[in-house]
Amino acid sequence: MRLLTLVLAALIALIQYPLWLGKGSWLRVWEVDQQIRAQREINQKLQVRNSALDAEVRDLKQGYEAIEERARSELGMIKQDEIFFQVLQDSAAGSASAPDPGGSR
C-alpha cells in the first residue's frame, strides 16, 4: 500500500510539473503578462506622440499660418515688406547680468 501511495504521489508530481515549471507554466504566463502590460504602456505613449505629429502634419498641409510660424521661429525669416525690430536691453541692466566682453579678471 505504501508503494502504491508513493507511485501515485510521483504521478501527481509529474502531472503538475508542466503546470508549474513547463513551457506553458503559470510562471511563464505571468512573465508574458508583465511584458504585455509594459508594451501596452509604451504603445500608448507612442500613440500620443504619433497623434501630436499627425496633427502637426495636417496643420502644415492645410494652412500657411503654421508654415509661417515655423519659418519665423526656427529659421528667423520675415515676410516681404515686413519690418523687423530687435529690442535690446538697457546697458545698465544688461551689464549686471552680462559677462565681461573683455575677459578681464
Stockholm file with secondary structure:
# STOCKHOLM 1.0

chainA/1-105         MRLLTLVLAALIALIQYPLWLGKGSWLRVWEVDQQIRAQREINQKLQVRNSALDAEVRDLKQGYEAIEERARSELGMIKQDEIFFQVLQDSAAGSASAPDPGGSR
#=GR chainA/1-105 SS CHHHHHHHHHHHHHHHHHHHHSTTCHHHHHHHHHHHHHHHHHHHHHHHHHHHHHHHHHHHHHCHHHHHHHHHHHHCCCCTTCCCCCCCCCHHHHHHHSCCTTCCC
#=GC SS_cons         CHHHHHHHHHHHHHHHHHHHHSTTCHHHHHHHHHHHHHHHHHHHHHHHHHHHHHHHHHHHHHCHHHHHHHHHHHHCCCCTTCCCCCCCCCHHHHHHHSCCTTCCC
//
